[in-house]
Amino acid sequence: MPPRPDNYLVWAILATVFCCLPFGIVAIVYASKVNTLYDAREYEAAMRASNDAKKWCIISVIPVIAISLFYLAVLAIAAIFGCMASVGC
């Protein structure tokens, strides 16, 4: 019997709450299947569900990182142009 794969349920819930709701829900669905499949002795399917849960957790974090980087870039550009436009800079 292979070891029980990680279900990434905590990560999926955190990704749903703090990152991207639709992708996080998909991660929760896959994460909830891992233990059920493992207990049914479907080890390969449990491993696939674990890998899919991990994949969807990562996918749900990517938009937040991209939006944050874009926001920081806009703030930096605004600060540069604001400083250039003011006399006291």
Residue pairs with C-beta under 8 A, 6 or more apart in sequence:
1 43
2 43
2 47
4 34
4 35
4 38
4 46
5 34
5 38
5 46
5 47
5 49
5 50
6 34
6 50
6 54
7 31
7 32
7 34
7 35
7 49
7 50
7 53
8 27
8 31
8 34
8 50
8 53
8 54
8 57
9 28
9 31
9 32
9 34
9 53
11 27
11 31
11 53
11 54
11 57
12 24
12 27
12 28
12 30
12 31
12 53
12 56
12 57
13 24
13 28
15 23
15 24
15 27
15 56
15 57
15 60
15 61
16 24
16 25
16 27
16 28
16 60
17 24
18 64
19 60
19 61
19 63
19 64
20 59
20 60
20 61
20 63
20 64
23 56
23 59
23 60
23 63
24 56
24 57
24 60
26 56
27 53
27 56
27 57
27 59
27 60
28 53
30 49
30 50
30 52
30 53
30 56
31 49
31 50
31 53
33 45
33 46
33 49
34 46
34 49
34 50
34 53
35 46
37 43
37 45
37 46
37 49
38 46
83 89
